[in-house]
């Protein structure tokens, strides 16, 4: 693997994991009083509420005050977890990448891995963009690297699956990192064409297109 390509390839897809304390329990999105939250629950509830607003298309109201109202606390209670709106948007973007990775992992396992699993992860990528367009756009437009402090990687699962798929389906290649970047570029570009309505969503057609690069079509 060439080190010169690893970092650029993972700038967004692979370098956005938040700290361990930032993990999200998506069941904590209800309106609790400030005193009823355990350590970390308030952050999780706010992220869940923010994602819910994104999914509903209410992206204009992603401020701390609006989300504080959603979870039933004062805006000042959120500043310990999110010092400003930028930090909040970064957390939402990071969780979007985690969702993408989880969906691709499910697709990989359901298909049984290997060549078929690799194809399934590519289709899952485009499907995620189609089904959750606001979350997808936010996750890939935030510039989080300058602000994040250490931690892991919100897109690590997704990128690990990408490299595993390349290794299993294109083992003959001398530079698998370039192949991984090529495959990612294909599904991301295809996802953007769907989001921008340049092409219609047709899963069978998407699978055929993805398969030309991901090894699902002979």
VEXNUKOL-144884 format. One record per atom (N, C-alpha, C): residue number from 1; residue in three letters; atom name; x, z, y. Coordinates in steps of 0.05 Angstrom, whole numbers. Each point is the difference from the previous one (the first is absolute). Layout:
! residues N
[site NUM,"ala","CA",[X,Z,Y]],
...
//
This chain:
! residues 218
[site 1,"unk","N",[17,0,-24]],
[site 1,"unk","CA",[-17,0,24]],
[site 1,"unk","C",[17,0,25]],
[site 2,"unk","N",[-6,-16,18]],
[site 2,"unk","CA",[16,-2,24]],
[site 2,"unk","C",[-10,21,21]],
[site 3,"unk","N",[17,17,9]],
[site 3,"unk","CA",[-7,20,18]],
[site 3,"unk","C",[-9,-11,27]],
[site 4,"unk","N",[10,-23,7]],
[site 4,"unk","CA",[-7,-11,26]],
[site 4,"unk","C",[-29,-7,4]],
[site 5,"unk","N",[-15,-4,-23]],
[site 5,"unk","CA",[-28,-7,2]],
[site 5,"unk","C",[-18,23,-5]],
[site 6,"unk","N",[10,21,-13]],
[site 6,"unk","CA",[-18,22,-8]],
[site 6,"unk","C",[-13,13,23]],
[site 7,"unk","N",[15,7,21]],
[site 7,"unk","CA",[-12,14,23]],
[site 7,"unk","C",[-20,-17,15]],
[site 8,"unk","N",[6,-25,8]],
[site 8,"unk","CA",[-19,-16,14]],
[site 8,"unk","C",[-26,-4,-16]],
[site 9,"unk","N",[2,-4,-26]],
[site 9,"unk","CA",[-23,-4,-17]],
[site 9,"unk","C",[-18,24,1]],
[site 10,"unk","N",[11,24,3]],
[site 10,"unk","CA",[-16,24,-2]],
[site 10,"unk","C",[-6,13,27]],
[site 11,"unk","N",[5,-13,22]],
[site 11,"unk","CA",[-4,12,26]],
[site 11,"unk","C",[-28,11,3]],
[site 12,"unk","N",[-21,-14,-9]],
[site 12,"unk","CA",[-27,9,3]],
[site 12,"unk","C",[-12,7,-27]],
[site 13,"unk","N",[4,-17,-19]],
[site 13,"unk","CA",[-13,3,-27]],
[site 13,"unk","C",[13,23,-14]],
[site 14,"unk","N",[25,7,7]],
[site 14,"unk","CA",[14,19,-16]],
[site 14,"unk","C",[14,23,14]],
[site 15,"unk","N",[-3,4,26]],
[site 15,"unk","CA",[13,22,13]],
[site 15,"unk","C",[-18,17,17]],
[site 16,"unk","N",[-25,3,-10]],
[site 16,"unk","CA",[-19,14,17]],
[site 16,"unk","C",[-12,25,-12]],
[site 17,"unk","N",[12,12,-20]],
[site 17,"unk","CA",[-11,24,-12]],
[site 17,"unk","C",[3,23,19]],
[site 18,"unk","N",[-21,15,3]],
[site 18,"unk","CA",[1,24,16]],
[site 18,"unk","C",[11,24,-16]],
[site 19,"unk","N",[3,23,13]],
[site 19,"unk","CA",[10,23,-14]],
[site 19,"unk","C",[-20,10,-20]],
[site 20,"unk","N",[9,16,-19]],
[site 20,"unk","CA",[-16,9,-22]],
[site 20,"unk","C",[-25,15,10]],
[site 21,"unk","N",[3,15,22]],
[site 21,"unk","CA",[-22,15,11]],
[site 21,"unk","C",[-22,-18,11]],
[site 22,"unk","N",[6,-26,3]],
[site 22,"unk","CA",[-19,-18,12]],
[site 22,"unk","C",[-18,-14,-20]],
[site 23,"unk","N",[1,8,-26]],
[site 23,"unk","CA",[-17,-13,-19]],
[site 23,"unk","C",[-29,4,6]],
[site 24,"unk","N",[-17,-18,-9]],
[site 24,"unk","CA",[-28,0,8]],
[site 24,"unk","C",[-18,5,-23]],
[site 25,"unk","N",[-18,20,3]],
[site 25,"unk","CA",[-22,4,-19]],
[site 25,"unk","C",[-24,-13,12]],
[site 26,"unk","N",[-9,-23,-10]],
[site 26,"unk","CA",[-21,-15,14]],
[site 26,"unk","C",[-27,14,-2]],
[site 27,"unk","N",[-2,22,-14]],
[site 27,"unk","CA",[-25,15,-1]],
[site 27,"unk","C",[-3,20,22]],
[site 28,"unk","N",[20,2,17]],
[site 28,"unk","CA",[0,21,21]],
[site 28,"unk","C",[-11,-11,26]],
[site 29,"unk","N",[-15,-21,0]],
[site 29,"unk","CA",[-8,-13,25]],
[site 29,"unk","C",[-25,12,13]],
[site 30,"unk","N",[-11,22,-11]],
[site 30,"unk","CA",[-24,12,12]],
[site 30,"unk","C",[5,15,25]],
[site 31,"unk","N",[-22,8,13]],
[site 31,"unk","CA",[3,15,25]],
[site 31,"unk","C",[3,30,-4]],
[site 32,"unk","N",[24,10,-3]],
[site 32,"unk","CA",[5,28,-3]],
[site 32,"unk","C",[6,13,26]],
[site 33,"unk","N",[-3,26,2]],
[site 33,"unk","CA",[8,14,23]],
[site 33,"unk","C",[30,4,-1]],
[site 34,"unk","N",[13,4,23]],
[site 34,"unk","CA",[29,1,1]],
[site 34,"unk","C",[11,22,-18]],
[site 35,"unk","N",[-14,22,-2]],
[site 35,"unk","CA",[10,23,-15]],
[site 35,"unk","C",[-2,-4,-30]],
[site 36,"unk","N",[-15,-20,-9]],
[site 36,"unk","CA",[-5,-3,-29]],
[site 36,"unk","C",[21,-19,-13]],
[site 37,"unk","N",[18,-11,15]],
[site 37,"unk","CA",[19,-19,-11]],
[site 37,"unk","C",[24,16,-11]],
[site 38,"unk","N",[8,-8,-25]],
[site 38,"unk","CA",[25,10,-11]],
[site 38,"unk","C",[23,-16,12]],
[site 39,"unk","N",[25,9,-4]],
[site 39,"unk","CA",[23,-14,10]],
[site 39,"unk","C",[0,-29,-9]],
[site 40,"unk","N",[1,-19,18]],
[site 40,"unk","CA",[2,-28,-7]],
[site 40,"unk","C",[-27,-13,-2]],
[site 41,"unk","N",[-22,16,-4]],
[site 41,"unk","CA",[-27,-12,-3]],
[site 41,"unk","C",[-10,-14,25]],
[site 42,"unk","N",[6,12,23]],
[site 42,"unk","CA",[-9,-12,25]],
[site 42,"unk","C",[12,-28,4]],
[site 43,"unk","N",[26,-2,-5]],
[site 43,"unk","CA",[13,-26,3]],
[site 43,"unk","C",[-13,-20,-19]],
[site 44,"unk","N",[-5,8,-25]],
[site 44,"unk","CA",[-12,-17,-20]],
[site 44,"unk","C",[-28,-9,9]],
[site 45,"unk","N",[-15,19,10]],
[site 45,"unk","CA",[-28,-6,9]],
[site 45,"unk","C",[0,-20,23]],
[site 46,"unk","N",[19,3,19]],
[site 46,"unk","CA",[1,-18,23]],
[site 46,"unk","C",[8,-28,-9]],
[site 47,"unk","N",[19,-2,-18]],
[site 47,"unk","CA",[8,-26,-10]],
[site 47,"unk","C",[-23,-13,-15]],
[site 48,"unk","N",[-15,15,-16]],
[site 48,"unk","CA",[-23,-11,-14]],
[site 48,"unk","C",[-21,-9,20]],
[site 49,"unk","N",[-5,15,21]],
[site 49,"unk","CA",[-19,-7,20]],
[site 49,"unk","C",[9,-26,15]],
[site 50,"unk","N",[26,-2,6]],
[site 50,"unk","CA",[10,-23,14]],
[site 50,"unk","C",[-3,-25,-17]],
[site 51,"unk","N",[6,2,-26]],
[site 51,"unk","CA",[-3,-23,-18]],
[site 51,"unk","C",[-29,-8,-2]],
[site 52,"unk","N",[-18,20,0]],
[site 52,"unk","CA",[-29,-7,-1]],
[site 52,"unk","C",[-8,-15,24]],
[site 53,"unk","N",[10,7,24]],
[site 53,"unk","CA",[-6,-14,24]],
[site 53,"unk","C",[11,-29,-1]],
[site 54,"unk","N",[24,-3,-10]],
[site 54,"unk","CA",[12,-26,-3]],
[site 54,"unk","C",[-17,-18,-18]],
[site 55,"unk","N",[-9,12,-23]],
[site 55,"unk","CA",[-15,-15,-19]],
[site 55,"unk","C",[-27,-9,12]],
[site 56,"unk","N",[-11,16,18]],
[site 56,"unk","CA",[-26,-7,12]],
[site 56,"unk","C",[3,-18,24]],
[site 57,"unk","N",[25,-7,7]],
[site 57,"unk","CA",[4,-17,23]],
[site 57,"unk","C",[0,14,26]],
[site 58,"unk","N",[1,27,0]],
[site 58,"unk","CA",[-1,15,25]],
[site 58,"unk","C",[28,7,9]],
[site 59,"unk","N",[17,-20,1]],
[site 59,"unk","CA",[28,5,6]],
[site 59,"unk","C",[5,8,29]],
[site 60,"unk","N",[-19,-6,17]],
[site 60,"unk","CA",[3,7,29]],
[site 60,"unk","C",[-1,30,4]],
[site 61,"unk","N",[-10,15,-19]],
[site 61,"unk","CA",[-2,29,3]],
[site 61,"unk","C",[18,14,-20]],
[site 62,"unk","N",[25,-6,1]],
[site 62,"unk","CA",[20,13,-18]],
[site 62,"unk","C",[17,20,15]],
[site 63,"unk","N",[-11,11,21]],
[site 63,"unk","CA",[15,21,15]],
[site 63,"unk","C",[-3,27,-13]],
[site 64,"unk","N",[17,18,8]],
[site 64,"unk","CA",[0,27,-11]],
[site 64,"unk","C",[-26,15,6]],
[site 65,"unk","N",[-11,-4,23]],
[site 65,"unk","CA",[-25,13,7]],
[site 65,"unk","C",[-23,-9,-18]],
[site 66,"unk","N",[-2,-26,-4]],
[site 66,"unk","CA",[-21,-11,-17]],
[site 66,"unk","C",[2,11,-28]],
[site 67,"unk","N",[24,0,-11]],
[site 67,"unk","CA",[3,9,-27]],
[site 67,"unk","C",[-3,30,-2]],
[site 68,"unk","N",[7,15,21]],
[site 68,"unk","CA",[-5,29,0]],
[site 68,"unk","C",[-30,5,-2]],
[site 69,"unk","N",[-16,-15,14]],
[site 69,"unk","CA",[-29,3,-2]],
[site 69,"unk","C",[-9,-6,-29]],
[site 70,"unk","N",[11,-20,-12]],
[site 70,"unk","CA",[-8,-8,-27]],
[site 70,"unk","C",[4,23,-20]],
[site 71,"unk","N",[22,14,3]],
[site 71,"unk","CA",[6,21,-20]],
[site 71,"unk","C",[-8,28,10]],
[site 72,"unk","N",[-12,2,24]],
[site 72,"unk","CA",[-10,25,9]],
[site 72,"unk","C",[19,20,11]],
[site 73,"unk","N",[22,-10,13]],
[site 73,"unk","CA",[19,18,12]],
[site 73,"unk","C",[5,-9,29]],
[site 74,"unk","N",[15,17,15]],
[site 74,"unk","CA",[7,-8,27]],
[site 74,"unk","C",[24,-19,-1]],
[site 75,"unk","N",[3,-17,20]],
[site 75,"unk","CA",[22,-19,1]],
[site 75,"unk","C",[27,15,0]],
[site 76,"unk","N",[2,23,12]],
[site 76,"unk","CA",[25,14,1]],
[site 76,"unk","C",[9,9,-28]],
[site 77,"unk","N",[-19,3,-18]],
[site 77,"unk","CA",[7,9,-27]],
[site 77,"unk","C",[15,-22,-15]],
[site 78,"unk","N",[-2,-25,10]],
[site 78,"unk","CA",[13,-22,-14]],
[site 78,"unk","C",[29,-4,8]],
[site 79,"unk","N",[8,11,23]],
[site 79,"unk","CA",[26,-6,11]],
[site 79,"unk","C",[23,10,-18]],
[site 80,"unk","N",[-5,20,-15]],
[site 80,"unk","CA",[21,10,-18]],
[site 80,"unk","C",[7,-22,-21]],
[site 81,"unk","N",[-19,-15,-8]],
[site 81,"unk","CA",[4,-21,-20]],
[site 81,"unk","C",[6,-28,12]],
[site 82,"unk","N",[-13,-4,23]],
[site 82,"unk","CA",[3,-26,14]],
[site 82,"unk","C",[6,5,29]],
[site 83,"unk","N",[25,-1,9]],
[site 83,"unk","CA",[6,6,28]],
[site 83,"unk","C",[-12,-20,19]],
[site 84,"unk","N",[-6,-24,-9]],
[site 84,"unk","CA",[-12,-20,17]],
[site 84,"unk","C",[-14,-21,-17]],
[site 85,"unk","N",[-13,-19,13]],
[site 85,"unk","CA",[-15,-20,-15]],
[site 85,"unk","C",[18,-18,-17]],
[site 86,"unk","N",[24,-5,10]],
[site 86,"unk","CA",[19,-16,-15]],
[site 86,"unk","C",[6,12,-28]],
[site 87,"unk","N",[4,26,0]],
[site 87,"unk","CA",[5,14,-25]],
[site 87,"unk","C",[-24,-2,-19]],
[site 88,"unk","N",[-24,2,11]],
[site 88,"unk","CA",[-25,-3,-16]],
[site 88,"unk","C",[-1,-28,-12]],
[site 89,"unk","N",[4,-21,16]],
[site 89,"unk","CA",[-1,-27,-10]],
[site 89,"unk","C",[21,-5,-21]],
[site 90,"unk","N",[24,12,4]],
[site 90,"unk","CA",[21,-3,-21]],
[site 90,"unk","C",[-9,12,-26]],
[site 91,"unk","N",[-13,23,1]],
[site 91,"unk","CA",[-10,14,-24]],
[site 91,"unk","C",[-21,-17,-14]],
[site 92,"unk","N",[-18,-12,16]],
[site 92,"unk","CA",[-21,-17,-12]],
[site 92,"unk","C",[13,-25,-13]],
[site 93,"unk","N",[19,-11,13]],
[site 93,"unk","CA",[14,-24,-11]],
[site 93,"unk","C",[14,7,-26]],
[site 94,"unk","N",[13,23,0]],
[site 94,"unk","CA",[14,8,-24]],
[site 94,"unk","C",[-19,4,-24]],
[site 95,"unk","N",[-23,13,6]],
[site 95,"unk","CA",[-20,4,-21]],
[site 95,"unk","C",[-11,-27,-10]],
[site 96,"unk","N",[-3,-19,18]],
[site 96,"unk","CA",[-9,-26,-8]],
[site 96,"unk","C",[19,-13,-20]],
[site 97,"unk","N",[26,4,4]],
[site 97,"unk","CA",[20,-10,-19]],
[site 97,"unk","C",[-2,14,-27]],
[site 98,"unk","N",[-6,26,1]],
[site 98,"unk","CA",[-4,15,-25]],
[site 98,"unk","C",[-24,-11,-15]],
[site 99,"unk","N",[-21,-5,14]],
[site 99,"unk","CA",[-24,-12,-13]],
[site 99,"unk","C",[6,-26,-13]],
[site 100,"unk","N",[14,-17,14]],
[site 100,"unk","CA",[8,-26,-10]],
[site 100,"unk","C",[16,3,-26]],
[site 101,"unk","N",[20,18,1]],
[site 101,"unk","CA",[16,5,-24]],
[site 101,"unk","C",[-16,10,-24]],
[site 102,"unk","N",[-19,18,6]],
[site 102,"unk","CA",[-17,10,-22]],
[site 102,"unk","C",[-17,-21,-12]],
[site 103,"unk","N",[-11,-17,16]],
[site 103,"unk","CA",[-17,-22,-10]],
[site 103,"unk","C",[16,-20,-17]],
[site 104,"unk","N",[24,-6,10]],
[site 104,"unk","CA",[17,-18,-15]],
[site 104,"unk","C",[9,13,-27]],
[site 105,"unk","N",[5,25,1]],
[site 105,"unk","CA",[8,14,-25]],
[site 105,"unk","C",[-23,0,-20]],
[site 106,"unk","N",[-24,4,9]],
[site 106,"unk","CA",[-23,-2,-18]],
[site 106,"unk","C",[-3,-28,-11]],
[site 107,"unk","N",[4,-20,17]],
[site 107,"unk","CA",[-3,-27,-10]],
[site 107,"unk","C",[22,-7,-21]],
[site 108,"unk","N",[24,10,5]],
[site 108,"unk","CA",[23,-4,-18]],
[site 108,"unk","C",[-7,12,-28]],
[site 109,"unk","N",[-9,25,0]],
[site 109,"unk","CA",[-6,14,-24]],
[site 109,"unk","C",[-23,-12,-15]],
[site 110,"unk","N",[-21,-7,15]],
[site 110,"unk","CA",[-24,-12,-13]],
[site 110,"unk","C",[7,-27,-14]],
[site 111,"unk","N",[18,-15,12]],
[site 111,"unk","CA",[8,-26,-11]],
[site 111,"unk","C",[21,3,-22]],
[site 112,"unk","N",[11,24,-4]],
[site 112,"unk","CA",[20,4,-21]],
[site 112,"unk","C",[28,-6,8]],
[site 113,"unk","N",[6,-2,26]],
[site 113,"unk","CA",[27,-5,10]],
[site 113,"unk","C",[9,-28,-6]],
[site 114,"unk","N",[26,-4,1]],
[site 114,"unk","CA",[12,-26,-6]],
[site 114,"unk","C",[-10,-22,19]],
[site 115,"unk","N",[0,-24,-11]],
[site 115,"unk","CA",[-8,-23,16]],
[site 115,"unk","C",[-28,2,12]],
[site 116,"unk","N",[-19,8,-18]],
[site 116,"unk","CA",[-28,3,9]],
[site 116,"unk","C",[-3,22,21]],
[site 117,"unk","N",[15,22,-5]],
[site 117,"unk","CA",[-1,22,19]],
[site 117,"unk","C",[11,-8,27]],
[site 118,"unk","N",[21,-15,0]],
[site 118,"unk","CA",[13,-9,25]],
[site 118,"unk","C",[-20,-17,16]],
[site 119,"unk","N",[-13,-18,-13]],
[site 119,"unk","CA",[-21,-17,13]],
[site 119,"unk","C",[-22,18,11]],
[site 120,"unk","N",[-8,20,-15]],
[site 120,"unk","CA",[-22,18,9]],
[site 120,"unk","C",[8,16,25]],
[site 121,"unk","N",[26,8,2]],
[site 121,"unk","CA",[8,14,24]],
[site 121,"unk","C",[-1,-18,25]],
[site 122,"unk","N",[7,-25,-4]],
[site 122,"unk","CA",[-1,-19,23]],
[site 122,"unk","C",[-28,-4,9]],
[site 123,"unk","N",[-19,-4,-19]],
[site 123,"unk","CA",[-28,-4,8]],
[site 123,"unk","C",[-11,25,13]],
[site 124,"unk","N",[8,24,-11]],
[site 124,"unk","CA",[-9,25,12]],
[site 124,"unk","C",[9,3,29]],
[site 125,"unk","N",[23,-10,6]],
[site 125,"unk","CA",[11,1,27]],
[site 125,"unk","C",[-19,-15,19]],
[site 126,"unk","N",[-6,-24,-7]],
[site 126,"unk","CA",[-17,-17,17]],
[site 126,"unk","C",[-29,12,1]],
[site 127,"unk","N",[-9,10,-23]],
[site 127,"unk","CA",[-27,12,0]],
[site 127,"unk","C",[-2,24,18]],
[site 128,"unk","N",[21,16,1]],
[site 128,"unk","CA",[1,24,17]],
[site 128,"unk","C",[-3,-9,29]],
[site 129,"unk","N",[14,-21,8]],
[site 129,"unk","CA",[-1,-10,27]],
[site 129,"unk","C",[-29,-10,7]],
[site 130,"unk","N",[-12,-13,-20]],
[site 130,"unk","CA",[-27,-11,4]],
[site 130,"unk","C",[-21,23,2]],
[site 131,"unk","N",[3,21,-16]],
[site 131,"unk","CA",[-20,21,-1]],
[site 131,"unk","C",[4,21,21]],
[site 132,"unk","N",[25,5,8]],
[site 132,"unk","CA",[6,20,20]],
[site 132,"unk","C",[18,-12,22]],
[site 133,"unk","N",[-10,-20,15]],
[site 133,"unk","CA",[16,-14,19]],
[site 133,"unk","C",[12,17,22]],
[site 134,"unk","N",[-15,19,11]],
[site 134,"unk","CA",[10,16,22]],
[site 134,"unk","C",[23,18,-10]],
[site 135,"unk","N",[-3,12,-23]],
[site 135,"unk","CA",[21,17,-12]],
[site 135,"unk","C",[25,-17,-6]],
[site 136,"unk","N",[-5,-23,-11]],
[site 136,"unk","CA",[23,-18,-7]],
[site 136,"unk","C",[15,-8,25]],
[site 137,"unk","N",[-14,-8,21]],
[site 137,"unk","CA",[14,-9,25]],
[site 137,"unk","C",[15,23,12]],
[site 138,"unk","N",[-12,24,1]],
[site 138,"unk","CA",[14,23,12]],
[site 138,"unk","C",[25,6,-16]],
[site 139,"unk","N",[-2,0,-26]],
[site 139,"unk","CA",[22,8,-17]],
[site 139,"unk","C",[25,-18,3]],
[site 140,"unk","N",[-5,-25,7]],
[site 140,"unk","CA",[22,-19,2]],
[site 140,"unk","C",[7,-8,29]],
[site 141,"unk","N",[-12,14,19]],
[site 141,"unk","CA",[8,-6,28]],
[site 141,"unk","C",[12,24,14]],
[site 142,"unk","N",[-1,24,-12]],
[site 142,"unk","CA",[13,23,12]],
[site 142,"unk","C",[30,-1,-4]],
[site 143,"unk","N",[15,7,21]],
[site 143,"unk","CA",[29,2,-1]],
[site 143,"unk","C",[8,29,-4]],
[site 144,"unk","N",[-1,10,-24]],
[site 144,"unk","CA",[3,28,-5]],
[site 144,"unk","C",[29,10,-3]],
[site 145,"unk","N",[18,-18,-6]],
[site 145,"unk","CA",[27,8,-7]],
[site 145,"unk","C",[14,15,22]],
[site 146,"unk","N",[-6,-7,25]],
[site 146,"unk","CA",[14,12,22]],
[site 146,"unk","C",[-10,29,5]],
[site 147,"unk","N",[-23,7,-10]],
[site 147,"unk","CA",[-12,26,5]],
[site 147,"unk","C",[1,19,-24]],
[site 148,"unk","N",[0,-11,-24]],
[site 148,"unk","CA",[-3,18,-23]],
[site 148,"unk","C",[26,15,-4]],
[site 149,"unk","N",[-3,25,-10]],
[site 149,"unk","CA",[22,17,-5]],
[site 149,"unk","C",[4,3,-30]],
[site 150,"unk","N",[18,-15,-11]],
[site 150,"unk","CA",[6,2,-29]],
[site 150,"unk","C",[-24,-6,-17]],
[site 151,"unk","N",[-4,16,-21]],
[site 151,"unk","CA",[-23,-3,-17]],
[site 151,"unk","C",[4,-23,-20]],
[site 152,"unk","N",[-22,-7,-13]],
[site 152,"unk","CA",[2,-21,-20]],
[site 152,"unk","C",[-11,-26,9]],
[site 153,"unk","N",[-20,-10,-16]],
[site 153,"unk","CA",[-7,-28,4]],
[site 153,"unk","C",[-29,-6,-8]],
[site 154,"unk","N",[-18,-5,19]],
[site 154,"unk","CA",[-28,-5,-6]],
[site 154,"unk","C",[-4,-25,-16]],
[site 155,"unk","N",[18,-19,1]],
[site 155,"unk","CA",[-3,-25,-15]],
[site 155,"unk","C",[18,-2,-25]],
[site 156,"unk","N",[11,23,-8]],
[site 156,"unk","CA",[20,-1,-22]],
[site 156,"unk","C",[-13,-10,-26]],
[site 157,"unk","N",[-24,9,-6]],
[site 157,"unk","CA",[-13,-9,-25]],
[site 157,"unk","C",[-4,-30,0]],
[site 158,"unk","N",[-10,-10,22]],
[site 158,"unk","CA",[-5,-29,2]],
[site 158,"unk","C",[26,-16,-3]],
[site 159,"unk","N",[21,9,14]],
[site 159,"unk","CA",[24,-15,-1]],
[site 159,"unk","C",[14,2,-27]],
[site 160,"unk","N",[-2,24,-12]],
[site 160,"unk","CA",[11,3,-27]],
[site 160,"unk","C",[-13,-18,-20]],
[site 161,"unk","N",[-27,-3,2]],
[site 161,"unk","CA",[-14,-19,-17]],
[site 161,"unk","C",[8,-28,4]],
[site 162,"unk","N",[5,-7,25]],
[site 162,"unk","CA",[9,-27,7]],
[site 162,"unk","C",[27,-6,-14]],
[site 163,"unk","N",[18,18,2]],
[site 163,"unk","CA",[27,-4,-12]],
[site 163,"unk","C",[-2,0,-30]],
[site 164,"unk","N",[-18,18,-11]],
[site 164,"unk","CA",[-3,0,-29]],
[site 164,"unk","C",[-12,-26,-11]],
[site 165,"unk","N",[-19,-11,15]],
[site 165,"unk","CA",[-11,-25,-7]],
[site 165,"unk","C",[20,-23,0]],
[site 166,"unk","N",[16,0,21]],
[site 166,"unk","CA",[21,-21,1]],
[site 166,"unk","C",[19,3,-23]],
[site 167,"unk","N",[8,25,-7]],
[site 167,"unk","CA",[19,4,-21]],
[site 167,"unk","C",[-11,-9,-27]],
[site 168,"unk","N",[-26,4,-4]],
[site 168,"unk","CA",[-12,-7,-26]],
[site 168,"unk","C",[-8,-30,-3]],
[site 169,"unk","N",[-6,-12,23]],
[site 169,"unk","CA",[-10,-28,-2]],
[site 169,"unk","C",[21,-20,9]],
[site 170,"unk","N",[21,9,14]],
[site 170,"unk","CA",[20,-19,10]],
[site 170,"unk","C",[28,11,-6]],
[site 171,"unk","N",[3,10,-25]],
[site 171,"unk","CA",[26,13,-7]],
[site 171,"unk","C",[23,-19,1]],
[site 172,"unk","N",[-4,-26,0]],
[site 172,"unk","CA",[21,-19,1]],
[site 172,"unk","C",[13,-4,27]],
[site 173,"unk","N",[-13,11,21]],
[site 173,"unk","CA",[10,-4,27]],
[site 173,"unk","C",[24,16,6]],
[site 174,"unk","N",[19,-12,15]],
[site 174,"unk","CA",[24,14,8]],
[site 174,"unk","C",[-5,21,22]],
[site 175,"unk","N",[-20,-5,17]],
[site 175,"unk","CA",[-5,17,22]],
[site 175,"unk","C",[-29,9,1]],
[site 176,"unk","N",[-8,20,-15]],
[site 176,"unk","CA",[-28,9,-2]],
[site 176,"unk","C",[-10,10,27]],
[site 177,"unk","N",[17,10,17]],
[site 177,"unk","CA",[-9,10,26]],
[site 177,"unk","C",[-12,-23,17]],
[site 178,"unk","N",[13,-23,-1]],
[site 178,"unk","CA",[-11,-23,14]],
[site 178,"unk","C",[-26,-8,-12]],
[site 179,"unk","N",[-3,1,-26]],
[site 179,"unk","CA",[-25,-7,-13]],
[site 179,"unk","C",[-22,20,7]],
[site 180,"unk","N",[7,25,3]],
[site 180,"unk","CA",[-20,20,8]],
[site 180,"unk","C",[-9,-5,28]],
[site 181,"unk","N",[18,-7,18]],
[site 181,"unk","CA",[-7,-7,28]],
[site 181,"unk","C",[-17,-25,1]],
[site 182,"unk","N",[6,-19,-17]],
[site 182,"unk","CA",[-16,-25,-1]],
[site 182,"unk","C",[-28,6,-9]],
[site 183,"unk","N",[-3,17,-21]],
[site 183,"unk","CA",[-26,7,-10]],
[site 183,"unk","C",[-17,15,20]],
[site 184,"unk","N",[13,19,13]],
[site 184,"unk","CA",[-13,16,21]],
[site 184,"unk","C",[-9,-18,23]],
[site 185,"unk","N",[17,-18,8]],
[site 185,"unk","CA",[-7,-19,22]],
[site 185,"unk","C",[-24,-16,-7]],
[site 186,"unk","N",[-2,-9,-25]],
[site 186,"unk","CA",[-23,-16,-8]],
[site 186,"unk","C",[-26,16,2]],
[site 187,"unk","N",[-1,24,-12]],
[site 187,"unk","CA",[-26,14,1]],
[site 187,"unk","C",[-6,11,28]],
[site 188,"unk","N",[20,6,15]],
[site 188,"unk","CA",[-6,10,27]],
[site 188,"unk","C",[-10,-23,18]],
[site 189,"unk","N",[13,-23,-2]],
[site 189,"unk","CA",[-9,-23,15]],
[site 189,"unk","C",[-28,-8,-9]],
[site 190,"unk","N",[-6,1,-25]],
[site 190,"unk","CA",[-26,-7,-11]],
[site 190,"unk","C",[-21,20,11]],
[site 191,"unk","N",[8,25,0]],
[site 191,"unk","CA",[-19,21,10]],
[site 191,"unk","C",[-6,-5,29]],
[site 192,"unk","N",[19,-7,16]],
[site 192,"unk","CA",[-4,-5,28]],
[site 192,"unk","C",[-17,-25,5]],
[site 193,"unk","N",[3,-20,-17]],
[site 193,"unk","CA",[-18,-24,2]],
[site 193,"unk","C",[-29,7,-5]],
[site 194,"unk","N",[-4,18,-19]],
[site 194,"unk","CA",[-27,10,-6]],
[site 194,"unk","C",[-11,16,23]],
[site 195,"unk","N",[17,19,11]],
[site 195,"unk","CA",[-9,17,22]],
[site 195,"unk","C",[-6,-16,25]],
[site 196,"unk","N",[16,-21,5]],
[site 196,"unk","CA",[-4,-16,24]],
[site 196,"unk","C",[-21,-22,-4]],
[site 197,"unk","N",[-12,0,-24]],
[site 197,"unk","CA",[-22,-19,-7]],
[site 197,"unk","C",[10,-29,1]],
[site 198,"unk","N",[25,-3,-7]],
[site 198,"unk","CA",[11,-28,-3]],
[site 198,"unk","C",[-8,-11,-27]],
[site 199,"unk","N",[-4,18,-20]],
[site 199,"unk","CA",[-10,-8,-26]],
[site 199,"unk","C",[-22,20,-8]],
[site 200,"unk","N",[-19,-9,-16]],
[site 200,"unk","CA",[-21,18,-9]],
[site 200,"unk","C",[10,17,-23]],
[site 201,"unk","N",[-13,24,-3]],
[site 201,"unk","CA",[7,17,-22]],
[site 201,"unk","C",[-14,-10,-25]],
[site 202,"unk","N",[16,-7,-20]],
[site 202,"unk","CA",[-9,-9,-26]],
[site 202,"unk","C",[20,11,-20]],
[site 203,"unk","N",[-8,21,-14]],
[site 203,"unk","CA",[20,14,-17]],
[site 203,"unk","C",[12,-18,-21]],
[site 204,"unk","N",[-16,-17,-12]],
[site 204,"unk","CA",[11,-19,-21]],
[site 204,"unk","C",[21,-18,13]],
[site 205,"unk","N",[-5,-10,23]],
[site 205,"unk","CA",[19,-17,14]],
[site 205,"unk","C",[25,15,8]],
[site 206,"unk","N",[-4,25,10]],
[site 206,"unk","CA",[23,17,7]],
[site 206,"unk","C",[17,5,-24]],
[site 207,"unk","N",[-12,5,-23]],
[site 207,"unk","CA",[15,5,-24]],
[site 207,"unk","C",[17,-24,-8]],
[site 208,"unk","N",[-12,-24,3]],
[site 208,"unk","CA",[15,-24,-6]],
[site 208,"unk","C",[24,-4,18]],
[site 209,"unk","N",[-4,5,26]],
[site 209,"unk","CA",[22,-3,20]],
[site 209,"unk","C",[22,20,-5]],
[site 210,"unk","N",[-8,26,-4]],
[site 210,"unk","CA",[20,20,-5]],
[site 210,"unk","C",[15,-5,-26]],
[site 211,"unk","N",[-14,-11,-20]],
[site 211,"unk","CA",[12,-5,-25]],
[site 211,"unk","C",[23,-20,1]],
[site 212,"unk","N",[-1,-18,19]],
[site 212,"unk","CA",[21,-20,2]],
[site 212,"unk","C",[27,12,7]],
[site 213,"unk","N",[0,23,12]],
[site 213,"unk","CA",[25,14,6]],
[site 213,"unk","C",[4,24,-19]],
[site 214,"unk","N",[-22,14,-6]],
[site 214,"unk","CA",[2,25,-16]],
[site 214,"unk","C",[1,-5,-30]],
[site 215,"unk","N",[0,-25,-8]],
[site 215,"unk","CA",[3,-5,-29]],
[site 215,"unk","C",[-25,2,-16]],
[site 216,"unk","N",[-23,-1,13]],
[site 216,"unk","CA",[-25,2,-15]],
[site 216,"unk","C",[-11,-26,-9]],
[site 217,"unk","N",[11,-22,9]],
[site 217,"unk","CA",[-10,-27,-6]],
[site 217,"unk","C",[23,-17,-12]],
[site 218,"unk","N",[-5,-13,-22]],
[site 218,"unk","CA",[21,-17,-11]],
[site 218,"unk","C",[1,-27,14]],
//
